[in-house]
Amino acid sequence: MKLRNLFYLLLALPLVFAACENGSEGTDKKPDTPEVAAPILTLTSDATMEFTAEGGAGEIVYTLENPKEGVAVIATCAAEWVTDMAVSDKVAFVVAANEGEARQTKVVVSYEEQKFEVAIDQAAKVQDDNPNEPDEPEDVVEGWAVVGTMTNSWDVSQAIAMETIDGYYVIYGFEVEASDRFYFIYDGDFNNTRTGDGVAAEVDHGYLAHSAGGDIRVSESGKYDLYLSDDLAMYYLMSVGTDPRTATAPEVPVPNTWSVLGNFEGNNFAEDVSMGRWSILYVAEDVVFAEDGDAAFRIRKGLSDRDEHNYGARTKKVREVGEEIFVFSAANKGSNNVVVNVERGVKYDIYFLLSTQSVWVMPDGQKPEIEIVWEKVEGVMWSATNFGVFMYSQTHNLFFDFNCAVASEDDTIPEGTYYINDVNNTGNNFNDFGKYTLFTIGGVDYMPIDGTLEIKHISGGYDITVDMVASIHGEVKAHYAGAIVGNQYMGGYVTNPE
């Protein structure tokens, strides 16, 4: 029999809120669950990276197909000399200077159960026979230039210089392959760059340039004129001989903000009320409806009037306060306002969970109880007194690295209560805050600062209860009962109790 793994998240912070409009008819039921393609995580850069004793910045390039909302790519490295790890559409890090012998480590990049490793090899420090002789300066291209995989693997001394012409920096006849990655760099300084947003550039199109973003790439290999505006705001991939002022402008994305529009007191569908974000929910607080009975509203993204950004009901059925209501975009038959039976003049809080397209109208100060199914729970044994537990769902990843006062004799995690702040010196405590003891909720990292992890043995698995407080986030409460599986990229496997 399958055990259903439930997570009950109690939300506890005040925020802000809003309302919506009107539409047609359809069937009102929970959205059909389409067959979703499994995520595919692929390393596209080298599996081994070599660094000199001086160290320096490194990048691991990967692709992620069919990502799930709220699930983040995670990169870890056990070596203290690999620092400043940052994950975007690539993994950036810094290797510190080596004052000793040659050394090796690895960076592990994972997404749910998929992962790959990249070996990091750093050379030993070379003894200087003439320590008082000044080092020769590294050759760099002055001014704006392009550096990337086509310049001897990001070698700044091989960067392609740009000319300054009529308000642009330009490279005429820029030859590039679709597999190449590159960006703009000033005076060979990797801290002074202009990058893209990871999209493949189309010919005769303009794109926003960023001070910190993704590598630039092209959709098709070829020879182009590459422009960067002198205000550093835009770059253009143009056909040879084509003026960048004729380029197709970039599509401005709809902001990832949410609001409600409805018949609120003093605001009858006249103006959106913005929704604040806390944890995985959007919320508008202290909303007062203008009428008794059937209150009406819609959820909107980015204040957009487009059907795909307006969420409503498929029928005109009246719902009740506290009920979970499934909403749909107007482009997907959600053209009716959400209608709820409320009292005029009474304050309500409206919550929206994007991952399930669920809405709740709650009495002021009350939170919806959200049921989340755990997709996987892993265990790892670093030693007989040091274990890890990794809990994964679509929107919540909870990672724990803890010590046990009593050593395990059979590779099972010892029963007990483990304390974030072990003021009584029980010996049941946690390690590596921010590395292996970390919460990622709704794609945002939070640090646990207080509370307990309770572990009990049950037939064929464990009963795990989380009762903690995280930085900024507040209370995090979770429960899981069932078997756990081994973590394949670190430590030893954990045994489930019989």
N, C-alpha and C positions, 0 to 999 in steps of 0.2 A: 504494500500500500504506500502511495506517495505521501510524504509529509509535506504539508503546506507551510511554507516558512513566512511568517508574518512579521512585519515591522510596524510598530505604532510610534509615530513621531509626534510628540506634543510640542506645539509651537507656542512661544511665549513672549514675543516682543511687539510693541505697538508700531504701527506704520500709517499709510495714507490711502485714499480710494476714489472711485468714479462710476459712469453709466452709459445707455445706447438707443437703437431704433427698431424697424419693423419689416416684415416680409411675407412669405407664402407658406405652403404646406408640405407635408411629407410624413414619413414614419419616424416616431420618436423612440429610439432605442439606443442602446450602447453601440458606439461605432464598431462596424465590422473590423475584425483584426485581419489586415491583409497579410499575405505571406511576405515576410521581410527577409531580404537576403542577409546572410551572415556577414559580419564585419571581416575585412581582410587587411591585416597589418603586414607591410612588406618593406624590408630594408632596401633602399635604392642607392646608398653610398657604400663605401668600402667596409668590409667586415673587420678589418684591422686598420687602426690608425696609429701612425708613428710620429713621435714628437722628439725634438732635440732636448737636451738638458735644460735649455732656457724655458721650455714649456710654451704656452700660448693658448689661443682660443681654438676650439674645435666645434664642428657641426656634424651631426648625424642626420642624414636626410632619409625620410621614409614616406610611404603613401599609406593612407587609410581609406579603404573603400567601405561603403555602407555603414558609416558611424551611427551609433545610437545617441539620442539626445541625453545629456547629463552624464555620459560616461567619458572619462578623460584618459588620454594616453599618459602613462606613468613612466618616468625614467629614474633609475636608481644606480648608485655606485658606492661600493663599500670603502673605497680609498679616500682618505682625507685630503689627498693632494689633487683630487678632481673636485672643483668647486663651481659655484655660480650656475648650477644646473637649471636650465629653463626650457620648458616644452611649449612649442607652438606648432607650426607645420613642419618644424624640424626640432632637434634637440641640440641646444647650444650649451657649452660648458667651457671651463678654463682649466688647463693643466698647469700646476704650479712649477716653478723652477726646481730642478733636481740638484741637490748638493752632494749626492752620494752615488751609490751603485745604480745600474740599470734596474728598472722596475716595471711591473706589469699589473694591470687590473682589467676590469671589464665594466661596461655600461650595459645594463639590462633595460630594454624598452618593452613595455607590456601594454596590452589593451584587452581587458577581460582575460580569457584563457590563452590568448595568443601573445607570443613574445619573441624577441630575438636579442642576441648579444653582439656587442661590438668590442673587440679587444683593443685596449689602449696600451701601447708600448712606448716607454720613454727611455732615452739613452742616458748613460751615466755622465756625470760631469767630467769634462775634459780638463786636466790640469794645465794651467797656463804657464808656459816656460818663461814668459815675459809679462808678469802681472802688472807692471807699471806702464806698459805700452798701451795707448788708447785703442779701443776697438774701432775698426773701420765702419763708417756709417753704412746702413743698408740702403741700397739703391731703391728709390721709390719714384713713381711718376707724380710730378707736382700737379696740383689743381684737380679738377674733376676727371675721373677716368672710370672704366668699367673693369671689374675683377670678377672672376668666376671659375667655373670648371674648365673653361676653354683657355684660361691664362695659367697653364701649368698648375692646375688644382689650387686656385685662389692665391697664387704667388703675386704679391703686390708689385714686385719688381718687373713683372711681365704684364701689368695692367695696360689697357688700351686707352691712350690719352684722348680727350674730347676737345674739339675746337669750340671757340666762343663766337657765335654768329647770330646777330639780330634777335637777341633775347633768349637764345637757347645755347646749351652745350650739345654738341652733336658729334656722332661718328658716322661718316658716310661709308656705305658699302660694308656694314657690320655683318660678318658671316657667323651664323650660329646654328647649332643643331637643336632639335626639339628636346633632346635629352639633357642639354646644358642648363646650368643654373648660374645666375649672375646678379649683380647689383652695382650701383654707383658708389664710388669711394673718393674721398677728398684727401690729397696728400698722403695716400697709402695708410690712412688712419682708420682702423676698423670701428672706432668709436664715432666716426663722422661719415655716415653713409646715408643713402636714400634707397629704399627697398620697395618691393611691391606687396601684394596681398596674397600671393600664392597662386593666382589664376594664370592660365596660359594666355599670353597676349595675342590678340588677333591683329593682322596687318591693317594699317590705316585706322587704328583705334588709339585713343588716349586713355591713360589710367592715372589714378591718384598715387603719388609717391609718399612713402612713409619714412619716418626716422627710425622706426623699429617695426619690421614686419616680416613677410616671407620673401624668399628668393624670387627673382623675376625669371620667367621662362617664356618660350614662344610655342604657339600651337603647331607650327610647321617649320621645318628646317629651311634655311634660305639666306639670302643676302638682303639687308634692309638698311635704311637710314634710321638711326636710333637717336632720339632727342630727349633732353632733360631741360625743362623750363628753368630760366635763371632765378626764379623765385623758389625753385626746388619743390614746387607743388604738384607737377605733372610730368609724366614721361610718355613718349609716343613711339610706337613701332610703325614706321612708314615704308611704303614702297619706295624704291630708289628714285630720287628726284621729286618726291611728293612733299608739298608744304604741310607741316604739322597743323597749321590753322584749319585745314580741311578735314582733320581727323574726326571720327565719330566720338562724341563725348562719352565719358564713362557713365554707366547707369548708377544713379545714387541709390544705395540700398535703403530700405525702410528701416528706421531705427528700431532696435529691439526693446521697445517700451510698450507698456500695456495700460489700457484705461477702460473705464466703463462709461456708457452714455445711456441715460434713461430719464424716467419721470421723477426726478429728485426734487425735494423741496427747494424752491427758488431757482430751479434749473431744470426746466422741462425739455429734455433733449436739446438744450441750447449749447452746452459745452461739456467736453469730456472731463471726467474726474480721474486724475492719474492714479495708478496702482503702484504701491511700493513693493520692493522685492525683499523677501526674507526667507532664507533656506530655499526650498523648492517651490514655494508658493508666491503668487502675486496677491496683494491684498489692498482693498480700499476700506478704510475704517470710518466708523461714525457716519455712515450714509443714512439719510432720512428720506423716505419716500413721501411724495406729495399727496397720495391718495390711500384710503383704506382699501383692502382687498387686493386687487390684481395690480401689483407693481410690475413694471416692464423695463427691461434694459438689455444692452448688448455689450460684448467684450470686443475691444478694437486694438489692433497692433499699430504702433507708430502714427496714430491719428489718421490712418489711411482710410479712404472711402472705397478702396478696391474690394471686391467680393472676397478674395482670398485672405484678406486681413480683417474681416468682420465675422464674428462668431455669434451665432444665435441658436434657437431651437428649430427642430424640424416640424413641430406641431404647435398648436396654441394651447396645449394642456397647461392647467394651472398647477404649479408645484408648491411644496410646503417649505417653510423655514427649516434648515438643518438637513434637507434632502440633497443627496448628490445628484446633480443635473448634468447630463452630457450635452455638450454644445458642438456645433459644426460650423465650418466656414460657410458663408453665403454661396460660395462657388460649389459647395458640397451639400446643397439643399438646406443649409441652416439659415434660412431667410426670415424666420419669425423671431420676434423679440422673446427673450426668456421672461416668463410670467410667473410671479411668486405671490402667494397669499400673505400679506404683511399688514401691520397696523400703522396707520398714519401717525407721524410725529415720534415714532420710536426709532432709536438708533440701531443700525445693523452693520455687520462687517461682511463684505463680499470677498470670497476667496476664489482663485483660479489656479488650477494645476494644469500646465500646458501639456505635460507628457501623456495625460489621459484625457485631455480636453474636458475636465470636470470643473463645475462651478458649485459653490455652496453660498447660500445667504444664511448667515449665522447671527444669533442674538449678540448684541454688543459685548465684546470681551471673551466670547466663546470661540474655540478653534475646532475645525473639522478633524475627525479622527481618520487618518489616512492609512490605508492598508497597502503595504508594499511586499511583493513576493521576492524573497532572496533567490537569486539565480545560482549562486555558488558560494560555498564557505570553505576556505582552505585552511589547513594547519601545517606548521613547520616546526621541527625540533632542531634548535641550534645546539642545545646541550640538554642533559638530564634535568637541569633547573632553569632553562631558558627556552621559551616557546613563542610562537607567533600565531595569530589568528587573523585571517583576511576575509572580510564579509563583503560580498558584491551584490548590488541590485542595479536596476536601470538608472537610478538617480543617487544612490548612496554607496560609497565605498568606505568601510571602516577598517582600519589597520591597527593591530595591537602587537607590541613586542614587550613581553613581560617575564619577570623572574618568579620562581617558585621557591617557597621556604622549604618544601620537602621535595627531594629528588624523585623523578619518575623511574620506576623499575621495569616497566613494560611498554615504554614509548607512548603511553597515554598521557594526556595533559592532566596533572593533578587537580583534584577538586579543590575549590576554595574561592575566596573573595579577594580580588586583586585591586589594589588601591593606587589611584593616580598620585595622591599625596599620602604616603605611608607614615603618618604621624606616630602611629603606635609601634613602628618598626617590626611589623609582622614578617617581613621578608618577601611578601607578595606584592611586588611593585613593577613599575614600567621603565622601559629604556627608550632612547633615541626619539625624543619628541621632535616632530617635524620631519622625520625620515620614515620610520616604520610604525610609530605610534602617531597616527594622523587620520583625520576624517576629511573626505572629499564629498561634499553634499551639493548637488546641483552644479557640479563643475567647479566649485570654490573650495579651497583648502581651509580647514579650521584646526586649531590646536586644542586637544582636550586639556583642561586645566584642573578638573576636580571630578571626583566620583569613583565608581567601581565597575569592575567586570566580574560577574559571578559565573562560575563554571561548575556544572554538576554532570555526573555520569548517568546516562540512560541506556537502555538496551539498544545497542548498535550505533551509538553516537553520543552527542552532548546536548545538554540544555544550557544555553548561553543567554545571559541577561546583561544588557548594557544600561547603566544608569549614570550618565555623566553630564558634565557641563563643558561646552567648548567655547573657546575665545570668540567673542562677537556673536556667535550663533545662539548661545544659550543652551537650554536642555536638549540632550540627545538620549532618547530612550529606545531600546531595540530588544527584540527577543527572537531567538532561533532555537529550534529543537530538531535534531536530526544528525545524520552522519556528516563528517567533514572529509575532504579529499586532500591529498598531498599537494604541496606547492612545488612545481617542477624545476624551479630555477634557483633555489637556495635551500640550504639545510637538509635535514633528514625528514622522512615521512612520519606522520603522526598516526598512531593506531586508534581506531574507534573501540570503546569499551564493548564487551560482549553482552 
